[in-house]
Amino acid sequence: MKHYSRSQVTKAGKKLKNKDYANESELKELMDVLSFWRLAHEQPLNEAFKLLKSEALKIDKKAIFGRRLKRYSSIVKKITRFETMQLGNMRDIGGCRAIVTGQSKLEKLVRNLRKDNRFRGDNGSIRKRDYISNPKSDGYRSYHLIGMFSNQAQGNRFIEIQVRTRIQHDWATTLEIVDLFTGQALKSNVGKTQWKNFFKNVGKQFAVMDSISGFLNLSAQRQFEEYSKRVASDESVLESCENAQHSERNVNAIQKLNGFSQSLKFIEDEVKEVKSEGYVLIELDLNERLLKTTMFPETKSKEAEEIYTSLETMFINNPDTVIALISTSRVNDIRQAYPNFFGDSTEFIRYLHLINRIEAERARPNMWMSILKKAGFQ
């Protein structure tokens, strides 16, 4: 592959942002620059992923992992949204994540990762975004670390590591499902107010569930009992729960999310059978509701990137076609790491039913009095 300088990368990013290309030949050259720059992050991404996986598995054997090189559409959206952002200095071209089973494991994993000097800036401070202590205004919760990892041939590259709980992951990927299937941009805080309020209100209730020790290991009935006690014991949490219930009805969330999943048709063969590491090329046609997946082993990453770039170029002006190249530690985990591409919001919907069940139980005075008693109220 031809090599390009940082200034050429920055210039190509500006041209792609402004659609400043005269013909298909010039567009192909710009996409070649983009592909070169993404591939320059592959080795650093692998190093970051190795660190993340090693540290996470010491703490949580059930952790799920994912990694990806940023999609063309996501790159352009970001450099368009932030005026000073350039392709050459973007910090999340390469990104990986660990999804752990609870908040305490997330905190322990973050503490261990922060000890690695690759996450420290020139002034010695940790490069981080703590959306756990300070959630985004839309309700997003996660912990991000930005590290500098080596590309031996070309120096260091920024790689972003995300650490989430399963519940936080279900929230974030379901928001992406709604964006994909409704044409909104809620992830960029652009979209219908009703949907924004829904995710913000539900996010507060998900945080309550996440605060319950061992929540995911409890039976469905015990989950409801522990969650309902938290709701009953705090007036502000109860009010937030009522807001979430009202928001769910406003957008008819459960029915719509089920509809997105049921409408999707799949073309896949190798993905279910492959158990080793590798890459999966996603082609999602939102008009036809058709999802095609193609598997590439780890040894064919460059071939996968070439096909990926070719498809991105082909569909560059078609917002109804989503192209992505993703991988996990085991390809069988692909649906769990990236359920958004499969329209799968199963767990998110299950938590919504817990929230709605509070309303049903409050309508039964004897049952609610029993819950209040368990919460410590006589």
N, C-alpha and C positions, 0 to 999 in steps of 0.2 A: 504494500500500500504506500502511496505517495505521502511524504511528510510535509506538514504545513507549520509555519511559524505562529506564535501567539497572536501577532498582529493580523495575520491572515484569518485566523480563527475568529477574532473579534470582528473583523470586517465582514466575514461570511454571516456571522450572527446578526449583524445589523441589516444585511441584505435580506435574509430570511424573515426577519421581523417585519420589514417594510414591503415584503414581496417585490423587492427591487431586482428582478431578473427578467431578461428580454425574451428568453426562449427555453425550451426543455433542456437544451445542452448546457446552458448556464445554470439552470436549476440543478441539474445532475452534479455539476462541479461543486456547487454550494453544499449539496447533500453529502458529497464525498468528503468535504472538509468536516462537516458535522460528524460523519461516521468515524473519521480519523480521530477527532477529539474525544468522542465517546470511547473508542477502543483504547485510547491513552489512559482511560480510567479503569480498564478491566483488571489489570494486575493489582493496582492499589485496592480496588474493590474486593478482589479475592483475599488480599491480606487482611483487610478490615473484617471481612466475613469470617475468616478463620479465627481471628481474635474473638469476635462476638460469639461465635458458636462454642468455642472452647470455654469461655467464661460463663456463658448461659447454662450450659449442660452441667456445670459444677453445682449450680443452684437449683435448676429445674429440668429434670429429665424429660418432661412433657413439653418443653419449649418448642415452638414452631419457628422456622426461619424462612426468610425470603430475601432476594437481592435482585436488583434491576439497574439497567442503564436507562437514563431518563428518555421518555418518548419525545419525538420532534414537537408534537403539539403542546406538550407540557413545557418544553424549553421556550417555545415562542410565546406562550401565555405568560411565562414568568418574566422574560425580558421586556415584554410589552407592559406588564403591570407595574414593574419597578423601573423607573426612568434611568437610573444609574447602573442597572444590572446589565452585564455583558456576558456573552457566551464564554469568553476566556476566563472570567473570574467567578463563574457560578459554582457554588459549593456543594451542590447535590446532583451533579451529573451522574455520579455513582452513588447508590444508596442501598443499605441493607437494614433488615429489622429482625428483632427477636420479639416473639409474642409469648409472654409468660402467663402462668396461671393465677397470679394474684399480686396485689400491691406490694406486699412485703418482699416478695422475690424480685419485683421490679426495682425497688429501692436498693436492695443488696447488690443486684447486678450493676446498677448505675454507679454505686460506690466503688465497686471493683474496677469498672472500666475507667473511671475518672483518675485512677492511679497511673494510667498509661500516659506517658509524656507526649504522645502523638496528638493528644487532644488539647494540649496547651499552646496558646498563642505566644508571640514574641515577648509579650509582657508577663508571661507566666500564668495568666488566667485561663480557666477552662473555657473552650469554645462550646457553648451549650445553648439550648433553648428549653427551658423547663415549663412545659405546658401541663404539668401535673399540679404544681403549686399555683401556677397562674394560667388556667385554661384560656384558650382563645375565646373571643366574644361569642363565637358560634357554638361553643361547647366542646371543642376538640381538646382531647387530653392525650399526652404522650410525652416522652422525654427524648430530646434529640442531642446528639453529640457530633461535633464536626472534627474529624481527624485528618492529619496529613500522612498519607501512606505512599510508599515508594513505587514509582515506575522506574525500574533500574536504568532504562535507556534514556529517559527524559525527565528525571527528577520526580519530586513529590506531587501528588494530586489530592485535592480535598475530597473526602468521602463522608457522607452523612450516615450516621447510625441512629436508628429509632428503636426505642424500647417501649413496648405497650403491654398492657394486660389483655387477656382475651376479650373482656368486656369493652375496653377502649377500642380494640381492633374491630369488633363487631359494629360499634357505632361509626367509626371512620369509614369502613368499607361499605356500609349501608348508605351513608351519605353519598359516596361515589356512585353507587348503583342508581340512586335517584337522579344524580347529575347525568349519568349516561342515558337513562331511559326517558328523561323528561326534557333534556336539552338545556338544563340549568347549569349554573356554575357556583353552586353552594359552597364548594371547597374554596373558592376565591371570594366568598361572601357576596356573591351576586346571584339573585334568584328571588322567588316568590316569598313574601313575608311569612305566609302561613307555614311553608316548609322550613324557613329559618327558625321560626318560633318552635316548631315541632322538635327539631334536632337540639336546640338549646335547652328546652324543657326536659326532654327525655335524657339528655346528657347529664343533667343534675341528678336524676333518679338512678342512672347507671353508676354514677360516682358513689351513691349511697350503697348500692349492691356491692361495688368493688371494695368498700370499706369493711365489709363483713368478712371476718377471717375464715378462710377455707370455703368461701361461698360456692365455688364451682364443684367442690367435692360433696356437697350436700344433695340429698334427694330433692325432687321438685317441691314436695310438700314442706320440707325443712327450709328450703330457700325462701318460700313464701312466708313461713312463720317468722324467720329471722328478719326478713325485709319488712314485713308488716309491723314488727315491734319497733323498728327504727322509725318508720313513718308515724306510728301512733305516739311515740315518745317525744316528738319535736313538731311543734305547730308549723314552723317554717317549712319543714320537709313535707308535711301533710299538704300544705298549700301548693308547694312545688309539684307534688304528685297529682293534685287536682288539675294543675295547669298542663301537665303532660297528658293526662287523660283527655282534656278538652282539645289539645293540639292534635292528638291522634285522630279524634273524630273529625276535626276540621279538614284534614287532608285525606281521611279514609286510608290511613297508612297501611294497616294490615292487609286489607284487600288489594291495594295497589302493589305492595311489595310481593305478595303471592302471585299476582298477575304477571309481574315482570319475570319472575322465575319460570312460571309455567309456559310463558310465551316463547321462551328461548329454545331453539333447536340446535342440537350438537352434531358436529362432524369431528369425531375423535377416534383414534384407534390405539396408537402406541402409549398414550399418556397413562392409561390405567394399568398397563402391564409393567412399565419401567420403574424400577426401584432405586436405581443409582442416580447420582447427581447429573444434571444436564440443564438444558434450556428448553423452554416451550415458547413457540411463536404463536401469538394470539391474533386471530383475524375475526373481528366482531362487526357484523353488518347489522346496524340498528334498524334499518328499514325492513329487512327480511327477518330480523330477529334470529340470525344465524351465526353460530360460533364455530369457528374452525381452529383446531389446535394441531401444531406440528412439533414433534419432538426432535431435539438435536442433542447428541451426547456431549459431554464436557470437551472432548477433543475437537469438536467441530464448531467452536465458538465463533471463529472468524467467518466461516460459511454462514452461520446463523445471522451474524451482524450484516453481512452483505445482502442477504435476502430481506432482512428486516428493513434496511435502508432503501432497497429497491421498492418494496411495498409502500413504505412511507412516502416516497417520491410519487408513486403512482396515485396515491389517495390524498395527496397533500392539500387539495382544495375540496375534499369531501368530508365534512364534519360528521357524517353518519357512518363512517367506517373507522373503527378503532384498531390500530396496529400496536402491539406491544411484544417485547421480548423479555421474559422473566425466568427466574429459576429459584429453586429452593434447595435445601440440603438433600431432600428426597423428592423426586418429582411427584410421588403420591401425595405429598403435602400441598400441592399446588392450589387446590381448591380452598384449603384452610388459610393459606398465606395470602391468596388473592381472590377471595370469593366475589369481589365486585365484578370481575370479568365473566363470572358464571351466573350473575344475577342472584346469588345465594345469600339470603338474609335470614336463614332459618333460626339461628340463635338470637338475633336481634328481635325477631318476632316473638320468640318465646319470652324474652324479658318484657316486651310490651304487654303480653298477656298477664304477667305478674303485676304490672302497674295497673292494668284495667281491673284485675281481680280485687284490688283494694276497694274500688268503688262498689263492686258487687257485695263484698263482705260488710261494708259500712251500711248498706241497705238492709242488713239483717242485724238488728240491734243486739240480740243475744250473742251472735258471733263476734261482733265488734267489741262488745264489753269483755268477752273472753280474751281477745287480743290485747286490749288495754290492760287487763289484769296481768297478763304475761309480761307486758312492757313495764310493770311496776306501779300501775295506777289501780287504786282500790275503788 
